[in-house]
Amino acid sequence: MVQFPADRLDASFAALSDATRRGVLERLGRADASISELADTFHMTLTGMKKHVGVLEQAGLVTTQKVGRVRTCTLGRSRLADETAWIEAYRGLWASRFDALDRIVEELKQRETFDGRRQTE
């Protein structure tokens, strides 16, 4: 199994575990936004939205830039490549296990038919 940076994966999956943070990423996928705009969109306080943005920023999913009094958020450089690779590795593992289970079930069905234990229709 491929090794992935655990602390980075932990930060990314923790950030993605919250519906509001996933919504923020979806919103920023359409256009950059200030923290105030995001707070309004999600009917939150500025403090609450700053905390969500901070979690996303620590995970590398969002970057912020302050110009004057306005902090603008954009999607970060992370393209979720490591996270996707980690998920795909496990998807492949589970797919091979289910394929093996399918083969066993098919063998058992054939044995039932061969042994005459299965009723003919």
Residue, then its C-alpha position, 0 to 999 in steps of 0.5 A: m500500500v502506498q504511504f501518504p502523509a498522515d498529518r496532511l490526510d488527517a487535516s484534509f479529511a477533518a476539513l472535509s468532514d463538515a458540511t459547511r466547509r464542503g459548501v464553502l469549497e463548492r462556493l469558492g469553486r464558482a468564484d472567490a469570496s470574502i469571509s463576510e460574503l461566505a458568512d452571509t451565504f451560510h447564515m453564520t457569524l463572521t467569527g464562525m466563518k473565520k473558524h471554518v475558513g481557518v480549518l480549510e486554510q490549514a488543510g491547504l484547501v483555501t487561501t486567504q488574502k487581506v486587502g485593507r479590511v477585507r479578507t478574500c478566500t480562494l481555492g487553495r493549491s491542494r487538488l486533493a491528489d493525495e486524498t484521491a489516491w488514498i481513497e482509490a487505493y482502498r477502493g481497489l482493495w475493496a473491489s478485489r475483495f468483493d470480486a473474490l467473494d463473488r467467485i466464492v458465491e459462484e463456486l458454491k452455487q455451481r456445487e449446489t447444482f452439481d450435487g443435486r441439492r439445488q432444485t431445478e426450475 
